[in-house]
């Protein structure tokens, strides 16, 4: 898979995640997709869809800006910034109407079929929750 195709698939996945096109996950993610951020959850696109529904419930207007990408072998690393208002219920909380902005780094590994096989993330959710609790 070409470098630019891998980066584009990650960007397409973010778009699908935040616009609610969760059926796209079945083509973007490998059938045995593993997300290190949701340890203990079953493999496959299903748990990723559930996570997307939960966070999108709380932040239906969230946007993500990919600020930097690095590609090496079958891996894409991104540094991104998320921002949006908490206008809905989700993630175990009700709406606060407060805007949040936080950053993170995510690593994506691709399989031989050109789908995302694994994800590792360091996202500053502590900052997000701090902004919600102010």
N, CA and C atoms as a LAMMPS dump frame, in Angstrom:
ITEM: TIMESTEP
0
ITEM: NUMBER OF ATOMS
402
ITEM: BOX BOUNDS ff ff ff
-5.0000000000000000e+02 5.0000000000000000e+02
-5.0000000000000000e+02 5.0000000000000000e+02
-5.0000000000000000e+02 5.0000000000000000e+02
ITEM: ATOMS id mol type element x y z
1 1 1 N 0.854 -1.177 0
2 1 2 C 0 0 0
3 1 3 C 0.899 1.24 0
4 2 1 N 0.556 2.207 -0.807
5 2 2 C 1.341 3.442 -0.905
6 2 3 C 1.154 4.308 0.339
7 3 1 N 2.177 5.071 0.657
8 3 2 C 2.165 5.929 1.848
9 3 3 C 0.955 6.868 1.86
10 4 1 N 0.72 7.543 0.73
11 4 2 C -0.376 8.51 0.677
12 4 3 C -1.735 7.82 0.822
13 5 1 N -1.841 6.568 0.37
14 5 2 C -3.091 5.818 0.522
15 5 3 C -3.347 5.468 1.984
16 6 1 N -2.284 5.132 2.705
17 6 2 C -2.445 4.821 4.13
18 6 3 C -2.882 6.068 4.9
19 7 1 N -2.241 7.199 4.631
20 7 2 C -2.618 8.451 5.303
21 7 3 C -4.055 8.815 4.957
22 8 1 N -4.43 8.661 3.698
23 8 2 C -5.803 8.985 3.288
24 8 3 C -6.813 8.086 3.987
25 9 1 N -6.509 6.804 4.147
26 9 2 C -7.435 5.907 4.837
27 9 3 C -7.624 6.316 6.294
28 10 1 N -6.554 6.735 6.953
29 10 2 C -6.689 7.215 8.338
30 10 3 C -7.591 8.45 8.365
31 11 1 N -7.369 9.391 7.461
32 11 2 C -8.21 10.59 7.409
33 11 3 C -9.657 10.235 7.087
34 12 1 N -9.868 9.292 6.17
35 12 2 C -11.223 8.839 5.847
36 12 3 C -11.873 8.191 7.067
37 13 1 N -11.078 7.449 7.833
38 13 2 C -11.621 6.806 9.037
39 13 3 C -12.07 7.855 10.053
40 14 1 N -11.276 8.905 10.25
41 14 2 C -11.695 9.993 11.148
42 14 3 C -12.992 10.625 10.655
43 15 1 N -13.073 10.858 9.348
44 15 2 C -14.297 11.444 8.798
45 15 3 C -15.487 10.53 9.065
46 16 1 N -15.33 9.242 8.807
47 16 2 C -16.412 8.285 9.064
48 16 3 C -16.783 8.271 10.539
49 17 1 N -15.799 8.287 11.41
50 17 2 C -16.012 8.273 12.857
51 17 3 C -16.863 9.467 13.28
52 18 1 N -16.462 10.666 12.87
53 18 2 C -17.122 11.875 13.366
54 18 3 C -18.373 12.243 12.592
55 19 1 N -18.541 11.754 11.378
56 19 2 C -19.766 12.035 10.627
57 19 3 C -20.792 10.927 10.786
58 20 1 N -20.436 9.875 11.499
59 20 2 C -21.39 8.813 11.784
60 20 3 C -21.557 7.779 10.693
61 21 1 N -20.607 7.714 9.763
62 21 2 C -20.673 6.718 8.694
63 21 3 C -20.041 5.415 9.176
64 22 1 N -20.638 4.816 10.205
65 22 2 C -20.017 3.677 10.865
66 22 3 C -19.997 2.425 10.007
67 23 1 N -20.843 2.336 8.988
68 23 2 C -20.78 1.192 8.087
69 23 3 C -19.454 1.172 7.325
70 24 1 N -18.828 2.35 7.163
71 24 2 C -17.523 2.417 6.506
72 24 3 C -16.457 1.659 7.298
73 25 1 N -16.653 1.523 8.611
74 25 2 C -15.675 0.828 9.45
75 25 3 C -15.434 -0.592 8.948
76 26 1 N -16.48 -1.232 8.404
77 26 2 C -16.349 -2.612 7.95
78 26 3 C -15.372 -2.743 6.783
79 27 1 N -15.186 -1.689 5.989
80 27 2 C -14.213 -1.701 4.909
81 27 3 C -12.869 -1.138 5.365
82 28 1 N -12.872 -0.215 6.323
83 28 2 C -11.641 0.439 6.759
84 28 3 C -10.851 -0.409 7.754
85 29 1 N -11.551 -1.128 8.611
86 29 2 C -10.904 -1.896 9.674
87 29 3 C -10.88 -3.379 9.319
88 30 1 N -9.787 -4.028 9.673
89 30 2 C -9.659 -5.471 9.445
90 30 3 C -10.681 -6.215 10.303
91 31 1 N -11.116 -7.398 9.859
92 31 2 C -12.082 -8.169 10.649
93 31 3 C -11.593 -8.477 12.065
94 32 1 N -10.266 -8.563 12.253
95 32 2 C -9.717 -8.821 13.589
96 32 3 C -9.039 -7.578 14.165
97 33 1 N -9.524 -6.388 13.774
98 33 2 C -8.99 -5.11 14.248
99 33 3 C -8.838 -5.125 15.766
100 34 1 N -7.716 -4.603 16.249
101 34 2 C -7.429 -4.529 17.674
102 34 3 C -7.134 -3.085 18.055
103 35 1 N -7.809 -2.601 19.096
104 35 2 C -7.607 -1.24 19.58
105 35 3 C -7.016 -1.307 20.978
106 36 1 N -5.75 -0.942 21.109
107 36 2 C -5.068 -1.017 22.406
108 36 3 C -5.672 -0.067 23.432
109 37 1 N -6.41 0.95 22.979
110 37 2 C -7.023 1.89 23.931
111 37 3 C -8.23 1.272 24.632
112 38 1 N -8.849 0.295 24.019
113 38 2 C -10.005 -0.369 24.625
114 38 3 C -9.627 -1.805 24.982
115 39 1 N -8.659 -1.928 25.87
116 39 2 C -8.163 -3.244 26.276
117 39 3 C -9.298 -4.114 26.787
118 40 1 N -9.235 -5.367 26.415
119 40 2 C -10.223 -6.32 26.879
120 40 3 C -11.471 -6.388 26.026
121 41 1 N -11.618 -5.485 25.068
122 41 2 C -12.797 -5.548 24.207
123 41 3 C -12.531 -6.557 23.094
124 42 1 N -13.585 -7.131 22.552
125 42 2 C -13.402 -8.093 21.457
126 42 3 C -12.759 -7.429 20.248
127 43 1 N -12.169 -8.244 19.401
128 43 2 C -11.561 -7.743 18.171
129 43 3 C -12.644 -7.481 17.126
130 44 1 N -12.289 -6.671 16.139
131 44 2 C -13.188 -6.402 15.033
132 44 3 C -13.719 -4.984 15.059
133 45 1 N -14.442 -4.588 14.023
134 45 2 C -14.988 -3.23 13.926
135 45 3 C -16.08 -2.918 14.947
136 46 1 N -16.771 -3.925 15.47
137 46 2 C -17.897 -3.689 16.375
138 46 3 C -17.578 -2.828 17.583
139 47 1 N -16.544 -3.15 18.378
140 47 2 C -16.221 -2.307 19.525
141 47 3 C -15.849 -0.872 19.135
142 48 1 N -15.188 -0.698 17.99
143 48 2 C -14.847 0.653 17.516
144 48 3 C -16.112 1.439 17.198
145 49 1 N -17.108 0.767 16.637
146 49 2 C -18.39 1.424 16.357
147 49 3 C -19.074 1.854 17.648
148 50 1 N -19.044 1.002 18.672
149 50 2 C -19.665 1.341 19.957
150 50 3 C -18.975 2.544 20.597
151 51 1 N -17.64 2.569 20.542
152 51 2 C -16.9 3.7 21.088
153 51 3 C -17.265 4.977 20.332
154 52 1 N -17.353 4.887 19.012
155 52 2 C -17.713 6.052 18.196
156 52 3 C -19.105 6.558 18.568
157 53 1 N -20.053 5.65 18.739
158 53 2 C -21.412 6.074 19.127
159 53 3 C -21.404 6.799 20.468
160 54 1 N -20.629 6.295 21.423
161 54 2 C -20.589 6.891 22.753
162 54 3 C -20.005 8.305 22.728
163 55 1 N -18.841 8.454 22.104
164 55 2 C -18.209 9.775 22.117
165 55 3 C -18.944 10.748 21.195
166 56 1 N -19.481 10.252 20.083
167 56 2 C -20.267 11.127 19.207
168 56 3 C -21.561 11.549 19.875
169 57 1 N -22.101 10.704 20.766
170 57 2 C -23.278 11.109 21.52
171 57 3 C -23.009 12.342 22.349
172 58 1 N -21.833 12.404 22.94
173 58 2 C -21.456 13.545 23.772
174 58 3 C -20.993 14.74 22.943
175 59 1 N -20.367 14.465 21.801
176 59 2 C -19.765 15.525 20.983
177 59 3 C -20.184 15.372 19.52
178 60 1 N -21.45 15.582 19.204
179 60 2 C -21.896 15.367 17.824
180 60 3 C -21.263 16.323 16.813
181 61 1 N -20.706 17.446 17.274
182 61 2 C -20.104 18.418 16.358
183 61 3 C -18.583 18.478 16.486
184 62 1 N -17.98 17.439 17.039
185 62 2 C -16.526 17.396 17.22
186 62 3 C -15.843 17.369 15.858
187 63 1 N -14.711 18.056 15.765
188 63 2 C -13.879 17.988 14.567
189 63 3 C -12.474 17.578 14.987
190 64 1 N -11.774 16.977 14.061
191 64 2 C -10.385 16.583 14.294
192 64 3 C -9.537 17.169 13.188
193 65 1 N -8.432 17.76 13.583
194 65 2 C -7.474 18.304 12.623
195 65 3 C -6.186 17.501 12.739
196 66 1 N -5.819 16.806 11.677
197 66 2 C -4.566 16.072 11.654
198 66 3 C -3.464 17.094 11.396
199 67 1 N -2.578 17.251 12.382
200 67 2 C -1.55 18.285 12.298
201 67 3 C -0.226 17.77 11.756
202 68 1 N 0.028 16.468 11.927
203 68 2 C 1.279 15.911 11.436
204 68 3 C 1.097 14.418 11.214
205 69 1 N 1.724 13.902 10.175
206 69 2 C 1.713 12.465 9.915
207 69 3 C 3.144 11.991 9.659
208 70 1 N 3.404 10.784 10.113
209 70 2 C 4.675 10.12 9.845
210 70 3 C 4.33 8.705 9.398
211 71 1 N 4.929 8.276 8.296
212 71 2 C 4.665 6.938 7.772
213 71 3 C 5.979 6.168 7.742
214 72 1 N 5.933 4.957 8.278
215 72 2 C 7.099 4.079 8.225
216 72 3 C 6.604 2.65 8.086
217 73 1 N 6.994 2.001 7.02
218 73 2 C 6.573 0.62 6.787
219 73 3 C 5.062 0.526 6.703
220 74 1 N 4.472 -0.327 7.549
221 74 2 C 3.02 -0.512 7.548
222 74 3 C 2.327 0.311 8.635
223 75 1 N 3.014 1.368 9.132
224 75 2 C 2.483 2.187 10.219
225 75 3 C 2.302 3.643 9.793
226 76 1 N 1.239 4.251 10.296
227 76 2 C 1.015 5.688 10.167
228 76 3 C 0.872 6.235 11.579
229 77 1 N 1.625 7.273 11.885
230 77 2 C 1.501 7.968 13.169
231 77 3 C 0.959 9.354 12.88
232 78 1 N -0.01 9.764 13.667
233 78 2 C -0.565 11.105 13.487
234 78 3 C -0.529 11.848 14.823
235 79 1 N -0.407 13.155 14.707
236 79 2 C -0.593 14.059 15.846
237 79 3 C -1.786 14.914 15.458
238 80 1 N -2.764 14.987 16.343
239 80 2 C -4.01 15.661 15.975
240 80 3 C -4.539 16.505 17.119
241 81 1 N -5.496 17.356 16.758
242 81 2 C -6.185 18.23 17.723
243 81 3 C -7.684 18.048 17.495
244 82 1 N -8.399 17.764 18.578
245 82 2 C -9.846 17.6 18.539
246 82 3 C -10.475 18.805 19.215
247 83 1 N -11.585 19.291 18.668
248 83 2 C -12.308 20.365 19.36
249 83 3 C -13.778 20.328 18.978
250 84 1 N -14.589 20.736 19.947
251 84 2 C -16.023 20.776 19.725
252 84 3 C -16.768 20.932 21.032
253 85 1 N -18.035 21.313 20.957
254 85 2 C -18.84 21.506 22.164
255 85 3 C -19.466 20.186 22.641
256 86 1 N -19.626 20.08 23.937
257 86 2 C -20.29 18.922 24.556
258 86 3 C -21.784 19.218 24.622
259 87 1 N -22.486 18.896 23.53
260 87 2 C -23.904 19.242 23.436
261 87 3 C -24.836 18.047 23.585
262 88 1 N -24.276 16.863 23.8
263 88 2 C -25.124 15.683 23.929
264 88 3 C -24.701 14.822 25.097
265 89 1 N -25.472 13.78 25.332
266 89 2 C -25.152 12.827 26.392
267 89 3 C -24.308 11.704 25.803
268 90 1 N -23.341 11.267 26.562
269 90 2 C -22.486 10.166 26.135
270 90 3 C -21.289 10.072 27.04
271 91 1 N -20.575 8.97 26.954
272 91 2 C -19.405 8.726 27.793
273 91 3 C -19.777 8.801 29.28
274 92 1 N -21.002 8.422 29.593
275 92 2 C -21.432 8.406 30.983
276 92 3 C -21.755 9.768 31.562
277 93 1 N -21.955 10.771 30.716
278 93 2 C -22.209 12.14 31.179
279 93 3 C -23.335 12.77 30.37
280 94 1 N -23.933 13.778 30.96
281 94 2 C -24.914 14.581 30.254
282 94 3 C -24.238 15.752 29.57
283 95 1 N -24.958 16.513 28.772
284 95 2 C -24.356 17.656 28.072
285 95 3 C -24.022 18.796 29.03
286 96 1 N -22.896 19.465 28.746
287 96 2 C -22.494 20.641 29.524
288 96 3 C -22.55 21.905 28.681
289 97 1 N -22.616 21.777 27.373
290 97 2 C -22.535 22.874 26.403
291 97 3 C -21.162 23.543 26.403
292 98 1 N -20.201 22.982 27.124
293 98 2 C -18.855 23.555 27.148
294 98 3 C -18.041 23.066 25.95
295 99 1 N -17.266 23.956 25.35
296 99 2 C -16.37 23.524 24.286
297 99 3 C -15.113 22.884 24.896
298 100 1 N -14.558 21.931 24.197
299 100 2 C -13.309 21.314 24.623
300 100 3 C -12.326 21.326 23.456
301 101 1 N -11.051 21.301 23.81
302 101 2 C -9.99 21.145 22.826
303 101 3 C -8.896 20.33 23.493
304 102 1 N -8.446 19.3 22.803
305 102 2 C -7.399 18.447 23.357
306 102 3 C -6.608 17.846 22.207
307 103 1 N -5.459 17.308 22.53
308 103 2 C -4.559 16.775 21.518
309 103 3 C -4.261 15.304 21.798
310 104 1 N -3.635 14.68 20.828
311 104 2 C -3.223 13.3 21.012
312 104 3 C -2.383 12.808 19.861
313 105 1 N -1.823 11.623 20.083
314 105 2 C -1.053 10.936 19.056
315 105 3 C -1.648 9.544 18.897
316 106 1 N -1.801 9.118 17.65
317 106 2 C -2.387 7.813 17.366
318 106 3 C -1.513 7.107 16.331
319 107 1 N -1.273 5.832 16.582
320 107 2 C -0.501 4.994 15.671
321 107 3 C -1.438 3.953 15.082
322 108 1 N -1.365 3.804 13.782
323 108 2 C -2.226 2.879 13.039
324 108 3 C -1.341 1.902 12.276
325 109 1 N -1.613 0.586 12.396
326 109 2 C -0.889 -0.426 11.62
327 109 3 C -1.849 -1.019 10.601
328 110 1 N -1.347 -1.216 9.389
329 110 2 C -2.157 -1.732 8.289
330 110 3 C -1.835 -3.196 8.022
331 111 1 N -2.837 -3.95 7.575
332 111 2 C -2.628 -5.351 7.206
333 111 3 C -2.284 -5.447 5.719
334 112 1 N -2.102 -6.676 5.246
335 112 2 C -1.728 -6.902 3.846
336 112 3 C -2.834 -6.574 2.853
337 113 1 N -4.078 -6.452 3.329
338 113 2 C -5.201 -6.116 2.461
339 113 3 C -5.473 -4.604 2.433
340 114 1 N -4.619 -3.823 3.083
341 114 2 C -4.785 -2.378 3.065
342 114 3 C -5.831 -1.866 4.026
343 115 1 N -6.133 -2.641 5.066
344 115 2 C -7.079 -2.189 6.091
345 115 3 C -6.327 -1.934 7.392
346 116 1 N -6.946 -1.151 8.254
347 116 2 C -6.345 -0.85 9.555
348 116 3 C -6.484 -2.08 10.444
349 117 1 N -5.349 -2.581 10.93
350 117 2 C -5.343 -3.795 11.739
351 117 3 C -5.231 -3.499 13.233
352 118 1 N -4.488 -2.437 13.585
353 118 2 C -4.282 -2.116 15.003
354 118 3 C -4.221 -0.619 15.198
355 119 1 N -4.571 -0.208 16.424
356 119 2 C -4.538 1.21 16.8
357 119 3 C -4.015 1.333 18.218
358 120 1 N -3.068 2.258 18.395
359 120 2 C -2.577 2.628 19.718
360 120 3 C -2.748 4.127 19.842
361 121 1 N -3.194 4.61 20.985
362 121 2 C -3.466 6.046 21.123
363 121 3 C -3.017 6.572 22.475
364 122 1 N -2.531 7.785 22.451
365 122 2 C -2.275 8.571 23.655
366 122 3 C -3.018 9.888 23.437
367 123 1 N -4.249 9.937 23.908
368 123 2 C -5.106 11.108 23.725
369 123 3 C -5.33 11.739 25.087
370 124 1 N -5.265 13.045 25.144
371 124 2 C -5.347 13.768 26.409
372 124 3 C -6.802 13.915 26.875
373 125 1 N -7.419 12.772 27.185
374 125 2 C -8.792 12.803 27.686
375 125 3 C -8.869 13.479 29.056
376 126 1 N -7.788 13.463 29.841
377 126 2 C -7.794 14.145 31.144
378 126 3 C -8.05 15.634 30.946
379 127 1 N -7.427 16.219 29.944
380 127 2 C -7.665 17.633 29.635
381 127 3 C -9.105 17.858 29.204
382 128 1 N -9.649 16.946 28.394
383 128 2 C -11.027 17.071 27.948
384 128 3 C -11.969 17.064 29.149
385 129 1 N -11.8 16.087 30.053
386 129 2 C -12.693 15.993 31.212
387 129 3 C -12.509 17.191 32.144
388 130 1 N -11.292 17.695 32.264
389 130 2 C -11.055 18.89 33.08
390 130 3 C -11.829 20.082 32.521
391 131 1 N -11.823 20.238 31.213
392 131 2 C -12.559 21.339 30.594
393 131 3 C -14.074 21.185 30.803
394 132 1 N -14.55 19.957 30.795
395 132 2 C -15.983 19.717 31.016
396 132 3 C -16.388 20.002 32.457
397 133 1 N -15.462 19.771 33.396
398 133 2 C -15.786 19.915 34.815
399 133 3 C -15.607 21.341 35.327
400 134 1 N -15.098 22.241 34.531
401 134 2 C -14.885 23.631 35.005
402 134 3 C -16.18 24.362 35.176
